């Protein structure tokens, strides 16, 4: 773990959606410590700006930008800002996601279905649409999509699970599309993570659950790979079943 922290990402620009809390904040903190310039986004603009200020106070380069990944105009505005202010994006972590309400699929309101898929899937498409051209222009990049083991195993919460299965498929397909551009696309599928947003936190032993920094560590491993290879998928489980 410590060896990866010694690798410098100085000069790299990293964008993390849902960067104001939980897994996203842990990823932003780790990348900033490796000297990357980090841009963290989220719907709560005040929150992401505060996290960015805290990082800057510790000597890191950070900016918090309000952005709703479900809103195309919002994402396009983010893309324009990245282009004008930084001219490049080297790392994109699509972390923003929601679990939706619990309950059986046939009881799920259509509006809740739409919210899950608009955030967990369409939002990733919008981000790729805005950021990939910047990576192609510089001839390289890392894209990491934060999925879930719910996208690998049949679990209840069918709409959430389906959105993550779809995200995995999108990730594999985009990886093939962008390999020739020297852009590596990976997906991380963690089990239940100990955050306030974990849909299964209440029935788990939180001491044994994955922590946000475990996912951040996996991101670090992916962006510090040797250039001739890439890890397309990481399945992340706790050592002890919670």
Long-range contacts (C-beta under 8 A, 24 or more apart in sequence): 1-217, 4-217, 4-220, 4-221, 4-224, 5-30, 5-33, 5-34, 5-220, 7-34, 7-220, 7-224, 8-34, 8-35, 9-34, 9-35, 9-36, 9-90, 9-91, 9-223, 10-35, 10-36, 12-36, 12-37, 12-90, 12-91, 13-37, 13-39, 13-82, 13-86, 13-88, 13-89, 13-90, 13-91, 14-38, 14-39, 14-89, 14-90, 14-91, 14-92, 14-93, 15-39, 15-40, 15-41, 15-82, 15-89, 15-91, 15-92, 15-93, 15-127, 15-131, 16-40, 16-41, 16-93, 16-95, 17-41, 17-42, 17-67, 17-69, 17-93, 17-94, 17-95, 17-96, 17-123, 17-127, 18-42, 18-69, 18-95, 18-96, 18-97, 19-48, 19-51, 19-64, 19-95, 20-44, 20-47, 20-48, 20-50, 20-51, 20-64, 21-47, 21-195, 21-196, 21-197, 22-193, 22-195, 22-196, 22-197, 22-212, 23-95, 23-146, 23-190, 23-193, 23-195, 23-212, 23-215, 23-216, 24-93, 24-95, 24-96, 25-51, 25-212, 26-211, 26-212, 26-213, 26-215, 26-216, 27-93, 27-95, 27-212, 27-215, 27-216, 27-219, 28-55, 28-62, 29-55, 29-216, 30-213, 30-216, 30-217, 30-219, 30-220, 31-91, 31-219, 31-220, 31-223, 32-60, 32-61, 32-62, 33-60, 34-220, 35-60, 35-61, 36-61, 36-90, 36-91, 37-61, 37-62, 37-63, 37-86, 38-62, 38-63, 39-63, 39-64, 39-65, 39-82, 39-86, 40-64, 40-65, 41-65, 41-66, 41-67, 41-69, 41-78, 41-96, 42-66, 42-67, 42-96, 43-67, 43-68, 69-94, 69-96, 69-119, 69-123, 69-124, 69-126, 69-127, 70-115, 70-118, 70-119, 70-122, 70-123, 70-126, 72-126, 75-123, 75-126, 75-127, 75-129, 75-130, 76-126, 76-130, 78-130, 79-129, 79-130, 79-131, 79-134, 82-130, 82-131, 82-134, 83-134, 87-134, 88-134, 88-135, 88-137, 88-138, 89-131, 89-134, 89-135, 89-141, 90-135, 90-138, 90-140, 90-141, 90-142, 91-141, 91-142, 91-144, 91-223, 92-127, 92-128, 92-131, 92-135, 92-141, 92-142, 92-143, 92-144, 93-144, 93-145, 93-146, 93-219, 94-123, 94-124, 94-127, 94-128, 94-143, 94-144, 94-145, 94-146, 95-146, 96-123, 97-146, 98-197, 99-157, 99-160, 99-197, 99-198, 99-199, 100-157, 100-159, 100-160, 102-157, 102-199, 104-158, 105-158, 105-159, 108-159, 112-159, 113-159, 116-159, 116-160, 116-163, 117-159, 117-163, 117-166, 120-160, 120-163, 120-164, 120-166, 120-167, 121-163, 121-166, 121-167, 121-170, 124-167, 124-170, 125-170, 128-174, 132-178, 132-183, 135-178, 135-181, 135-183, 136-181, 136-183, 139-181, 139-182, 140-182, 140-183, 141-178, 141-181, 141-182, 141-183, 141-184, 142-183, 142-184, 142-186, 142-222, 142-223, 143-174, 143-178, 143-183, 143-184, 143-185, 143-186, 144-185, 144-186, 144-187, 144-188, 144-219, 144-222, 144-223, 145-170, 145-171, 145-185, 145-186, 145-187, 145-188, 146-187, 146-188, 146-190, 146-215, 147-171, 147-187, 147-188, 147-189, 148-189, 148-190, 148-191, 149-189, 149-190, 149-191, 149-235, 149-236, 149-237, 151-189, 152-189, 152-235, 157-199, 160-199, 164-189, 168-233, 171-232, 172-232, 175-230, 175-232, 184-222, 184-225, 184-230, 185-230, 185-232, 186-222, 186-230, 186-231, 186-232, 186-233, 186-234, 187-232, 187-233, 187-234, 188-215, 188-218, 188-219, 188-222, 188-233, 188-234, 188-236, 189-233, 189-234, 189-235, 189-236, 190-214, 190-215, 190-218, 190-236, 190-237, 191-236, 191-237, 191-238, 192-238, 192-242, 204-242, 205-242, 206-242, 207-242, 208-238, 208-239, 208-240, 208-241, 208-242, 209-238, 209-242, 210-236, 210-237, 210-238
